[in-house]
Amino acid sequence: MKSLIPGYEYDIFISYRQKDNKHDGWVTEFVDNLKGELESTFKEEISVYFDINPHDGLLETHDVDASLKEKLKCLVFIPIVSRTYCDPKSFAWEHEFKPFVEEASKDKLGLKIKLSNGNVASRVLPVRIHDLEIEDVKRFEEITGGVMRTMDFVFKTNSGVNRPLKSAEDHPGDNINKTYYQDQINKVALAIREIVHGIIAEPIHIGKEEDQIRVAFRETVFKENKSERKISLISTKRRLFVTLVISTILIIAGVLLYPRLFKQDKFERIRDAEGKISIAVMPFENLTGDTTLNWFQRGISSLLINRLGNSSELAVCEDQTMFEVMDGMKQIYTAGFSPSAAREVARKVKAETYITGSFQGRENTYWILVNLINSETGNILWTNKVEGNLKSSDYLTLSDSLCNKIKNYLEIKVLEVNADYDFREAYPKSAEAYKYFIEGMNLVLNQNYEFGIRSLKKALEIDSTFTLASFYITYAYSYQGNYAEVKIWIKKTYLHKDRVPPKYQLWIELWYLCEYSKNIDDITRCCDLLAESGINTCLFWTDIGVTYVDFLRQYDKAVNAFEKVMAICQERGIDWKFIGSFWDRFQIALHKTGYHEREKEISNMGLKLFPDNSNWFYYYMALCALSQGNASEADEIIIKYMAKHKELGTPEMSLEIFLGQMHEEANIMDQAEIHYRKACEIDPRNIDCLLALAYFLINREINVNEGLDLIHKVRVINPKITAYHYEGWGLYKLGRYEEAAELIEKAWGRMAGFNLEAYSHLEAAKKAAAGQRNN
């Protein structure tokens, strides 16, 4: 049986490793169940290619049946992804998965399909039956060029069980993933249906085949609307009549499919410029009298924000944005919001509507009441309530019910079960875990990292796969400067990144790449994509700016990111508090791009906001003056800078290193050398002083041999200090390119994350060594 689409052999191709089927026939059973589910999902007959005895373990050099290439011409490719599927030597990987992705990327449909709800889905629909190694996930994503979003059939327990989910489990409640076989089969069938209908509904300009595609589309539309009309083109005399019939049917179908085109849009006045209904969700008021439920004041609003935010027809103000605006207005979550305060918040975040509410009740019965209000007039547009138990996992059911009611009222189609992101999986099943998450997130955003981490870890103790909690733990450790913990926690977070909204998955990927990748193109691509993601908070844009400065040295892009932070602050009336990341890197970016007037403005602004950290700002004010040749102005500022460091108890040798760096950045090399040497005179055996002077002498080509001698001295003092990077760069300066490349390569292999300076030095050394060999 051919595919629904002309030119394709099958609708679905099932790819798997033989070893995942021969023991218990799991794949065979899955295919049988899927076929049954497809029969009840599609009106049309769906063709499935499944080879019960596939080849396996073949190498690239073995012959492949030419007919297999034809069978791979399918609409949807389903790889059964196990621990062994992502094996470059296997038949399934080399001769099925990779060829399909390559051909689908070039064919008339493309690898990615636009769905009816506006989302985009890949024609590769992976079914995962084991937890995967990070390397396998990365290998998979490198081939598909996108995030790996799987349909999971994994049975996992706290005791370490990790196996394929059975159709009839003896103890289904033990599965911490809380997935059920038949539900997952249904999700796969619905995902296939959405992809196939997306293909059929999207016009495909392919010359002679175009008419066939359009006929298939029209027939599907009529079937979906239960219209059984048949049109016969019998004779020339009846063509006019048939044309009228077709026009009538298309109009009727249009009315049925797109009712909003044929009735007045009662929400026209509350839509934004893009046609979306903009909504801000306020904290809910606790009327229970039970203060242990105060956490739910923000908890319910956060749930609503994330669930409603997945709609293509709503523009929902993000959780972090709401926090920042309310923090700037000195609003708190432990008291009810006045109508005027709520309207002011909505105005600041530019939301045309806002949601307020309260919850009350006792014991096991609680009511959540909600109002949707027009921000301009203050009129209540809609009110409703839901009932349940807030002290159990029912809090998720309550929020789901509330979201569905809001969406129905706003005439927004409820998301399909197989949406790219299942919001229920983003939150723990335990209300207690979510309570700790809200508490920890608030502490972290207020820079109370230690206690924030404690609360977030408590949430993870209750639910070990709570990705949002581990993401904020990673962030907190980063701003604490505990980079060893950052590597551990970003790896944990990355393993479960599919449990957060798609745009935040990209943010997690960026952090992971910065810690584990050695590929500058990957980091740049990810950072640039994130800059277009639509996230609009101070925290986000600060992180993007820091990445552009620290990892990529793309200072123009960094300035743009930091200026967005300033614009958000001005718009929302807040002061951004992250001195160590935002203000410091903003000044670096401005200095590197030559925006010295703006550099002075930011330094003076920071000095007024944070007088206790004046040493940060005096450094850049002095650097700015030195770079512009204003020696007297620089001297006055340096006096203040040194006085502040003495007040802080900074060691004299450290202060001399700082002054050396300042003058080196200002390109005043003689003064820089004086300060570096003075630091070494103060403590001739201090490794930091010796390495600072060594690298300065090598990098600036002032005295490369002396720099290499200093590195040797450092190794005598402490043999554990290798300094291969510095030594390699010194050898490069001396023209010893082969040795230089070898040493820098050794240093590169030992580095924890991406280091642009080492990367550029390694590339230069390799290139020079290759040129030397060729000559």
N, C-alpha and C positions, 0 to 999 in steps of 0.2 A: 504494500500500500504506500503510495507516494505521499509527500508532504502536502499540507494545505496550500503552500506557496509554490507556484510553478518554478521549476529550476532547482528545487531542493529535493533530496532523496528521502529524508526522514524529518519528522518534527522534533524528535528527541533522540539523542545518542547517549547511551550509558557507558562510561569509561571506568574501569576498575582494575585492581591487581588481582590475579587469580588466587593468591594466598589469602585474600580477604573474603573468599567465598568457598574455598574447597573444604574447610573444616566444618562449618555449620550451615552453609548455604545462605548466609545473611543477605548477600547482594541479590540472589535469585528471589528470595522472599520479599525484599524491598521492591524489586521491579514488579512482581505480581501484585503487591498491594497498591503500588503507584498506578498501575494500569487500571485497576478497579476504581480507584479514586478519580482518575481522569475521565472515565466513562460517565461518572455522575457530575463531573465539573464542566465538560464540554458537550455541546450539542453535536459537534462534528466528530468524526472518527480521527483519533490522534495516533500517528504511527510512531513506534518506539523501536530503536535498534538496540538489541542486547544480545551479545554473543555469550552463550552459556559456557563455552570452552575457549576463552581467549588465549592468545599467545602471551607469554610473560617472560621477563628476564632476558629478552633479546637485546643484543647490542646494536649500535647504529649501522654496523656493517652487514647485518642480516637483511634479506629481502623482505619486503612488505607487500602483501597482496594488493594489487592495483585497485581491486574493488573496494578496499577499505577507504581509499581516498574519496571515492564517490559517496560512501556511506557517511563520511564526515561532513558532507554537505547537508547540514541539519539546521533547524532553527534554534534549538536549545541544546547545549552540551552539558551533561551532568557528570562530573568526576566524583567518584566515591573516594573522598580524601581520608586516607588512613595514615598511620605512622610511616608507612613505606611508599605511599603514592608519589611523593615528591622526590623520586629517585631518578636522576638524569640518565641512569643506565637502563631503566625499565622500559618495556614496550609501550605501556599505557602513557607514560610521560613523553617519550620521545616521538612516538608515531601516532598518538591520538590527541593528547592535550595540546602540545606545542603546535602541531600542524593546524588544528582547528582554530586556535587563537590567531595564527598567522593569516589563514585564509579568510576567517570571518572579519578580520580587521580591514581586508581589502575588498570584500564582496559588496553587493548592492545594498545590503541591509546595514552593514557595519557591525562592530563588536558590541556597541552600546545602543540601546533602544530607548526612545522617549516614551514613557508610559502615559496613560490617559490622565493621571492625576498630576502630570507635569514633572514627576521624578524621572530619573534616568537609571536603567538597569542593564547589567551585562548579560549577554547571551550565555555566559558561563555561569552555571548555577551549582556551586560546590555543595555536596552533602558530606558533612564531617562526621566521622565515626570514632575518632579518638582526639584527645587533646594533642596539639601539635607543638613541635619544637619551633622556636622563634626563627631559626634558620630556614625551616621548611615554609613557614608563612611568608618570609621575605622572598624566598625563591619563587613561590607561587605568584606573589604580587609583582615581581619583576617581569614575569611573562605576561600577565594580564594588564599591567600598567595601572592598576587601581587597588583599592583596599579590598582585602579578602573578606567577603560577607557570606557566611555559610548558613546552610540549614543544618542544625545540629541534631544528631542522633547519638548522643554520648551519655552513657550511664556512669555517673561519678559519685563516689561517696567520700566522707571525711576520712575513712580508713585507708584510702589510696586506690580503691577500685576505679578503673578507667577503661571502659570497653564499649562496644557498640550497643545501643539501646535495642532491647528485644521487643517483639510485638506483644508478648505476654510476659510481663515481669512478675516474679514471685512477690517482690516487695517494692512496688513502684515508689512508695513514699520515701525510700532511702536515697533516691536520686536527688542530690543537692541542686542539680540544674532544674528540677521541677518540670521536666518535659515528659510528654506522653507520646508513645509511638504513633498512635492514630492521629493525634493532633498535628504532629510533625509531617506525617504523610499528607494531611490536608493542606498544610502550609506550602509544601512543595508543589502540590497540584495547583493551588491558587497562584503561586509565583509563576508557574509555567503559563497559566491562563493569562495572567497580566502581561507577560512578555509577548506571547503569541498575539494577543489582541492589540498590543502596542505596535507590533509589526504590521498586522493587517490594516489597522486604522491609519497608519502613517503613509501618505502618498510616496511611491517609489518611482522615480523617473528612469525607466529602463527600456525606452523605445517600444518595440513590438509587444513586450510583455506587459506594458503599462495597463492596457485595457483589461487584461485578465486579473491584475491585481485590484483594479478599481471595482470590477464585478464582484470579486471575493469580498471586498470591503462592504459593498452595498448589501450583499446577501447576509453578511454577519450582522450589520445594523438592523436589518429587518427581523432577523431571528431574535436578536437581543430584545426587541420590542414586541415579540410574540406576534408578528405580522406574518401570516402564511400566504400572502398574495403572490401569485405567479404571473409573470408577464411574458406573453408569447409574441414574438415578432414573426407573424405569419405571412403577411402580404404588404405590398407597398401601400395599398389603400388604407391600411389600419395604422400606419406609422404616426400620423398626427394624433390619433386617439391614444396610442401608446405613450407618446411624448407627454400628453396631458396627464395620463395616469401616473407616469413616473414622477412628474413634477409634484403632483398632489401627494404622492407617497413620501417624497423627500421632505416636503413641507411638514407633513404629519410627524415623520421621524425626527425632524429638527425640533419640533415643538416638544416631543417626548424626551429627546436627549438633552436639549438645551433650553429648559423652561425659563431661564433668566433672561433670554433674549426676547421673550414674548410677554413679559410682565414688568411692571415698574419695580425698580430696585429701591426697596424702602431703606436701604442702608447707604444710599448714594452720598449723603452728607457726612458720613463717618468713615469714608474710605480715603486712603492716602493717595499720593500721586501715582502710585503703581496699581491702584485699584484694590488694595488690600485693606481689610478692616484692622485698624491699629488698636491694640489693647495693652493696658498696663494692669498688672495684678497686685493689689495691695495686701499687706499682711492682714490676716483675719483676727477678729476680736475673740478672746477667750471669755465666755460667759458661764463657764461650768463651775467656777469657784475653786477649781482644782489647779493649783499653780504648777503641778508636775506636767501639765499639758501646755504650758506656755510656749514650749518649743514648737508646737504645732501652728502657732500664729504665723510664723514664716514658713513652716514646713508645708502647709497646704498650698500657700501661694507659690512656693518653688515647684511643687508637683504640677500645678496647673500651668505654670509658665512653660515647663518642659514638654508637657503633653500637648498643649495648644500650639506650641511653637513649631511642631512638625507639619502643621497645615500649610498648604501652598496659598491659601486664601486669607491667612491671618498674618499680621505683623505684630508679634508679641515681644514686648520689651523684656530683655534678658534679665536673669536673676542678678548678675553682678552689677548691671546698670542700675537696677532698682536699689540695691544696697548702697551704691555710691551716692545716688541722689538723696536718699533718705538720710544717709550719714551726714551729707553736706547740710541738710536742713535740721540736723540735730534731732531727728525723729527716732523713736525707739520702738521695739516690738512688744513691749510689755504693757501697752496701753492702747485703747481704741483710737482709731484715726478719725479726726473730725472731717466732715465733708469738705471744708475749705482746704485742709491740709492735703487730702487725697486729690482734689482738683489741681492743687499747686504742683504735686508730684507728677500728675498726668501731663500737665502743661510743660514741665521741664523735660520730660522724656518724649514729648511731642506725640502723645497718644490721644486719639480722638475719643476713645472710650476707656473706661477702667472698671475693674471688678473689685467690689468690696464684699465683706461677709463676716459671719461670726459662727461660732459653734457652741452648743450648749447641751446639757444632759448630764447623766450620771450612770454609775455602774457600767453596764454593758450596752447602754442605749444612748446614742448621741445624735444630734441633728446638726448638719452644716447648712447654713442659709447663705445664699449668694445673690448679689444684685449686680446687674450690668448697667452702667451709668454713662450718659453722654457728657463728655468732659466740658464741652462749651456751655451747655444749658444747665447741667446738674440734674436733668430729668432721668428717672429710672426707666430704662428701656425694657428690662425683663428681670423677674425674680423667681427663684425656685429653691428647693431644698432636697437633701438626701439624708438617709438615716442609716446608722450602722454603729459598729464598735471601733472607736479610735485607738483602743489599747490592744489591738491585735492587728494581724495582717489585713483586716478589713479596711484599714485606712486607705490602702491602694484601690480596693474595689469602690470605695466611696469617691475617691478622686476620679477614677475612671468614669463612674456614673455621672458625676458632675460635669466632666469635660464633654461627654457625649450629649448631655442636655444643652450645654452651651453651643456646641457645634450644630446640633439640630435646629436650635432657634435661629442661628445665624445662617441656616440653609447651607452648611458646609458638609460635603460628603465625608462620612467617617472613613478613616484609613482602613485599607484591607489588612487582614491578619498578617500577611506576608510583607508588610512594609519594610523598607531597608533597615529601619531601626525600631525595635519593639521597646517602647518606653517602660513597659512594666519591668523589663529586665534591668533597667537602669537603677532601680531602687531595691533595697533589701526587702524581704518578706516580713521582717521584724520591725515593728514601729519603734522599738527601743534602739535598734541600729540606726534608723533614720534620724532619731532624736540626737544621737551623738554626732552624726554627720553635720546636721544643721549647726550644732554648737561648735564643732571643730572648724567648720568653714568660716563662721563669723570671727572666731579667734584668729585664724590665719590671715584673713583679710584686714584685721586690725593689728597685724604684725606681732601677735602674741604666739610665736611659732611653737614654743615648747609645749604649752598647754593645748594649743590647737592640734598638734601631732598626737598628744595623748588621747584626746577625744576621738579623733579620726581612727586611731588604732583600736579604740574600744568598739567602734562601728564595725571594723574589719574582723574583730574577734567574734562577733556575732554572725557576720556574713563575709567570708573570706574572698568572695568575688565582687565585692562592692567597688567598682572601678573608680567612681567619682571620688570616693574617700582616698584611695591610693594615689590618685592624681594630685589631690591637694596636699597629701603628705610629701610627694615628690617636690612639689612647688615649695613647700615650707622648708624642707631640707636644703633646697637650692639657695634660698635667700638667707638661710642660716650659715651658708658656706660649708655645709657638711657634704662634700661631693662624693664621698664613698657611699653614703646612704642614698644619694641621688641616683647613682648607677643601679643600686639594688632595687629601688622603688620604681624607677621608670621601666625597668625590665618587667616587674610584676604588673604594672599598669598596662604595658603594651600587650601582654598576653590576653587581656580582656578588654581591649579597646573597642570591640564591637558592641559593648554594653553602654556606650555613651553616644550622644547625637553625632551624626556624620562630620559636621564641621569641627567638633571637638576631637574626633578621631584623628583628624589631620594635625591638630595641635599636639596630641600625644605622640604622633609619628615624628613631628619635628623634634621634640625633646629626645626621643629615642635615637634619631639620626645624629643629633649633636653629641650624644654620649657614646654611641657604638659605631657609627658610620665613619668611613674614611673617604667618602665621596662628596666633594664640594658641590657637584651638580645636583645631587639628591637633596642636599640641605637647601640650596638656593631655590630649587623648584618648589619644595614644600613650603618654604617661607613666603615665596611669592604667591602661591595659591592661597595660603592663609590670609595674606593681606587683602585678598578679594573675597573672603569667606562671609563677610557681613557681621562678624562679631565686632561689637563696638563698645568696649569697656577700657578703662585706664589700665587694668591689669593686663589685658590682652595686648594692647598696643605697646605697653612698656616692654613686654616679653619679646615682641617682634623687633622692636628697636634694639634691644640688648643683643639679640641674635645677629642682626645686621652688623652691629659694631664688633662684638667679641669673636664671632665665628667667621663672618664673611667680609668684614672691612668694607662694606658697601654703605658708606657714610651718608650719601644723599638719601637713600631709602630710609636709613635710620632717622635722619632729620624729619622726614615726612611722617614717620610713625610717631615720633615724640611730639611733633606739632599737633597731631591728632589728639594726643593725651591732653595737651594744653587747651585745645578747643573743647574737648569734653568737660574739662574742669571748669572752664568759663561758662559753658552752657548750663552745667548742673550746679554751679556754685560750690565746688568742692576744692580742697587742697590735696594734691597727691603726695603721699607720705613716704614713698620708697626712695629714700635718699641714696642708698648704696647702689641702686640699679638705674633708676630714672635720671636723677639730676646729674650724676657722675657721667653716665654714657651720653646724655644729651649734650653736655659741654664738650666731650671728646668729639662727637659727630660734628658739632658746629665748628670746632677748631679745625678739624681735618678738611672741612669743606670751605673754609675761609670766610664763614659768616661771623666775623668778629664782633660786629655791633650787636647782633642777636646773642652772641656768646656772653657779652657783657651784661645784657639785659637778664639773661637766665641766671648768671652768677649773682647779680645783685638781688634778684627775686629770691633765690635760694638762701642767700645770706640773711634776708629779713625773716623768711619763714623758719629757718633752722639755725639760729645763732649759736647753738651748742655744737654744731658741726661746721663751724666757720672755716676750719682748716681745709675741708673739701673745696670750698668756693674760693678761698684765698689762692689756692694752688692754681686754679684755672684763670683767675683774674691776673695773677702774676705772669702766667704763661702767655696769656693774650697780650699783655703789655710788652713783654719781651719780644714776642713775634712781630709786633708792629714797630719795634725800635724805640718804645717809650721807656728808656732806662730808669729815669728818675721815678716815674710812676710805679714801675716794677719794684724798685728798691723799697719804696714805702710799703707796698703790699707784702713783700717778702719779710720785712721786719714783723708785720702782724702775723704772718704765717708761722714764723719761727717762734714767736711768743706763744701762740696757741699750742704749738707742739710741746713746748716746755711745760705749759700748764697741764697738758695731757700726760706728761712724763715720757715722751717719746725719746728713746736712746739717741745720743748724738750721732752715732754712725748711721742709724736709719735715716735721720734727718738729712745727713749729707747725701745719701743715696737718692732721696726724694729730690733734693736740689739738683743733683746731677741729671736725673731724668727730666726735670723741668727745663733745664738749659739745653739738653740734647733735643727735646721736642721742639724747642724754639730755634734749633739749628745754631746754637752758640757753643761750638764744640770745645773750645779752649777752656771755658768756664765749667763745662760739663766734666771734662777730664780732671780738673782741679778738685771738684767735689767728690768724684768717684775715688780718686787717690787719697783724699783726706779721710774718707770712710775706712779705707784699708790701713791707713796709718794709725787710726784710733784703735783698731783691733785687727792686727795682721793675720790672725788665724780664723777670722770670721768668714765662713763659707759664702754667705750671701753677699758680703762686700767684695770678696775675691771674684765671684762669678759675675757680679754686676760690672766690675771693671774689665774682666776678661772679654765678655761679650761686646762691651762698648768698643774696646780696642780692635776686636776682630771685625765686627759688623761695620764699623765706620772706617776700617782699613787704616787705622792710625799706627798700630804696631801689632801685626797679626802674630808674629813669633812670640812676643811677650805675652799676648793673650793665651796662646797655647801653653806656655810655661806656667801661667797662673792656674790653668785647668789641671796640669800635672800636680801642682802644689795642693790643689783641693783634694785630689785622689790620695795623696800621701796623708793628709789630715784625716780624711774619711774615705776609705776604699769603696764604700757603698755608693758614693756619688760618682756616676759614670760620666755625665755631661757629654754624651755622644753627639747630641745635636750641635752644641757649641763647637766641639772639637771638629766635627765634620764640616761645619761651615767655615772654620778656620782653614782647613785643608783645601776647601774649594777656593778660598781667596788666594791660596798659594798655587793654584793650578793643578793640584793633585786630585783630579776629579773622580777617578775610580775609588780611591780610599774614602773620599768625601761621601760619595753616594752610598757606599757600604755602611759607614757609620751613621749617617742620617737615617738610612733605612732601618737600622737596628733601633735607633731612638724612636722612629715612627711606629714600629711594631710594639713598643712598650707604652706608648701614650694611651691614656684612658679614653679620650674622645678626640674630636677633630680639632686640629691646631693649624690654622691657615699659614702661619709663618713657617712652621716645619714643613708643611705641604709644599709651599712655594720653593723652599730651599731644596727639598728633595727632588722636585721636578727640574729645577735648574741644574742640580748636580748630575742627574741621570742624562739630561740632554747634553750637557758638556762632555760627560764620559763617553756617550755614544759618538759624538762628533770627533772626540779624540781618537777613538778606536778606528773610525772610518778613515781618518787621515793617516 
